Amino acid sequence: PDEEEAVMHGYGSQEGGSGGEQRHVEIRSFAARMWMVVGVAMACISAAAADVSSCQHTFPDGQAFDLSPLMRPPRERDWYADDRAGNMYYFNVCSDANEVPAACVAMNKAIQAPAYEVSRDGQCQWLGQLKSMEWAYIDESEPAAGVEVYYFDGEQCPGGIARDIRIQFFCDPGAGMGRPLDYYVLEEQCHYSVTWPSQYGCPAEGATFLFGLKPWTFVWLFVLGVSVYVGGGCAMNVAQTGCEIGPDAMPHAAMWMNVLELAREGVEFTREKVGALLGRRKSSYERVDGVEYEWG
């Protein structure tokens, strides 16, 4: 058959089929990349929100505290302090310690916990559990004195009492972050106490904005959320409908165009009302013999 008949009967369609297949591959590749971005963004949002919210606390009287700057991120060395007997204590704030002490590992006590004690003779105990963390004022009659965090339900003492530890963050605006190593850890009948003067022991005035988040943290999470919405929606539209990568692939494009139009109309309406109140609306004036008169 000649070339024209070949096209009519499907001959020579290999090029078209190849182009369609290439287009399909591009769509699938784009969708895969976008869903990868969505997944990473959602993971970042979840991790950031969990970390921030777990280390901020607002008491019923409205006093808020933010200890999140004191959290040791993964792979950083844990906080540590000692007592008068030379025993060492390793702990984190609002999170499990990043490393289980070697002494605990040697004793088959490789248990994730927020705080540990390693005695001078190499004994190791875990002093509480993150899930039992509680907040309290150091002095309920004076909230500005500082805040304390408790970890309960630690390893049992010989008498059957569960160990627990509290970290007292005394309000000291001039201390900066502070260092728990500057003060001895106190222990009484399996109850441990860490003293830690710090600027973060002071009430966090205006530190939260929404859902206990700092303003810039909220903005960052909002931007990530919008990225997830736009990226995921575009990927879904391209993959399912095969539309071109561009404005047409935006999720709920028609709705957002309608919202923008409503917003524009709202601005115009507001402008007219403000103009009327200020007496500058042109439609309320009429020019007669070269002079503008305002009609009631």
N, C-alpha and C positions, 0 to 999 in steps of 0.2 A: 504493500500500500504506500501511496505517497505520504508526504509529511502531514498534510492537512487531515487526511483520513486517519492517519495514525493517531493524531491528537484526539479526533472525534471518538475513536474506538478505544482510547485509553493508552495507545502506544506512546512512548516518550514521557509518560507520567512519572517516571522514576525521579526526575529532577524535582518535580513538585512534591512528590512524597518525601524525598530527602529533605526538602526545605521545611515541610511540616513537622517531620521528625526532629529536625534541628530546633525548631521553635519549641516543641514540646520539651526537649532536653533543657533548653534555656529556662523555660518556665519552672520546671522541676528544680533546677539548680538555684534559681532565685528564691523559690519558696523554701528550699532547704536552708539557705543562708539566713533568710529572714526569721525562720523558726528557731535557728540557732541563736540569733540575736535576742529573740523573745525569751528563750530559755535562760540565757545568761542574765538578762535584765531582771527577770522574775526572781532568779536566785539571789541577785544582789539586793533587790528590794526586800526579800524575805529576811536575808541575813542582817541587813542594816536595821530594819524595823525591829527585829528580835533583840539585837544587841542594845539598841537605844532604849527600847521600852523596858528591858529587864534591869537596867541600871538607873532608871529615873523613878522617883516615887513622890506622890503628892498625898499628904496627910489630910484627914477630914477637915481640918481647920484651914486648908488652903496652902499651907507651907509646902514648897516643892524643893526637892534635892536632886542633884544630877551628879552621879559618881562615874558616869561613863568615861570621862577622861582617864580614870584610874584603872580601867580594865586593861589587862595585859593581852594584846592580840596574840594569836598563835605564833609559835616559834620564838617568842620573846621570853626572856628570863622572868620567872615568877618573882613576886615580892617576897622578902624574907626578913626575919627578925630573930632575936634570941632571948633567952631568959637569963636570970642570974646564975643558973646552974650550968650554962653553956649549951643547953639544948637548942636546936634550930627549928624554925618554923617557916614553912613555905606555903604561900597562898596566893589567890587571885581575888579580884573584886567582881562580884556579880557573874562569875564564871568559874568553871573548874580550872584547877591549876593546869598549866600547859605541859608539865612534866611530872610524872610520878617519881618520887625520890628513889635512887638506886637501893637504898636500905629497904624500902617497901617491896621493891621488885625481888630482892634477895630473900625476903620472908614470904614470898608468894602472896603479897598484898597489893598487887598492881590494880588497885581499884581507883577509878576516876572520882576525885573529890576536890572541893574547893580549897582545902587546907590540910596540911600534914605536920606532924611533929616527928623529928628525928633526934633521938636522945644521944647523949655523948657515948653510950655503949653500943650504938648502932641499932637500937630498937626503933621501930617506925609505927606510927598510928595515924589513921585518917580521922579528921576531927569533925566532920559534918557532911551533909549532902546538899547539893545545890537546890534540889527540889524542896528542901525544907527552909529555904532562906526567908528571913523575916526582917522587916524594918521597924525601928523604934526611935523615939527621941532619946538623946542622952539625958535630958532633963525636961520632963513634960511641962513643967512650969515656965521653962525658958527655951523655946524651940530654937532660938538663935545660938544656943550653946553648941549644937551640932547634932549629928545623926549617927546611929549605930546599926550595923547589919549583923544578923545572927545566922549561923549555919548549925542546924540541929541534926540529931540522929546519926552521930558519928560512931566510930568503933567503940564497943563496950569496954568499960574499965573492969578490973577484976571483980568488983562488987556488983556488976550487972548494970551500972549506970552508963547510959550512952553519953559519950563525949559530945561537947558542943563548943563553939568558939564564937566570940563576938569581936567585931572590929569597930572601934569607936573613932569616928571622924570628928574631932573637935574643930570648931570653926576658928580659923586663924587666917584672916585675909592676907597677912604678910608672909605666910609660910610657903606660898606657891603650891606645888603638888605635895610637898612634904615627904618625909621618909619614916616608915614604921621602924626602921632599924635604930632610930635615935632613942627609942624607949624600950625597956624590957617588957617581954610578954609575961603576964601574970597568970597563975594557974591555982585553982582551988577546987579540990574534989572533982576533978575531971571537967571543970568549966574553965575555959581559957579566954583571955582578954588581951587584945592588941590595942595599943594607944597610938593614934595617928592624927596629929594636928595637920590640917590642910585647908586651903582656900575652898576646896570642894565640900568641906564639912559645913559651909555656910549655906543658908537658904538661897536657892537659885532664883533671884528676882528676874522675872520676865524671861526665864530660860525656855519656857515651853510655848508652843503656838497652837497645835492641834494634835489630839491623841497623844499628848505628852512629848511631842517632837519639837526640836529646836526649829526656828524659822528656816534657816538654810538647809537643815536636814529635810524639812518638809518640802522645800522647793526642789531639792535634788531628787527626792522620791517621786514628786509630782512629774518632773521631767522624764524620769525613767518609766513611770506609768504611762505617760503619753507616748513614749517611744514604743512601749510594748503594744499599746492599742493600735497605733498607726502601722508599725512593722508587721504585727500579727494579722491585722485586717488586710493590708496590702498583699501579704503572702497568701492568705486564704482566697482573696478575690482573684489573684493571678492564677493560682493553682486550680480553682474550681470553675471559674468562668472563662479563663483564657484571655482576659482583657489585657490591654497594653499596660506596660509598666509606666505609670505616670499618674496624673491627677484622677483619671477614671478609676484607678485601682484603690483609691482612698476608701476606707470603711465608712459606710453610711454617708457617702458623698452628698446625696440629695438632701438628707436631713441637715447636714452642716451648711449647705448652701442656703437652705431655708432659714436656719438660725442666723446666718450672717445677714440675710435680707431683713429679717425681723429686727435684728440689732440696728441696722441702718435706719429702718423706719422709726425705731424707738428714739434714736439720736435726733432725727428730723423732728419728731413730735415734741421731744423735750426742748429742742432749740426754739420751736415756735411758741411753746408755752412760756419759756423764759423771756423770749422777745415780747410777748404780750404783756407779761408782768412788768417789764421794764419800759413799756410804752414805745417800743421801737418797731412793732410789727407793721410792715409797709401796707398790708391789706386793710388796715384800719384807718388809713389816711386817704384823702381824696384831694387832688389838686384842682383848685378853682381859681381862674385868673392868675395863675402863676403862684398861688399861695396854698400851702398844705393845711387842710383842716382835719381835725380828728373828730370822728363821729362816735357818739356813745352807743 
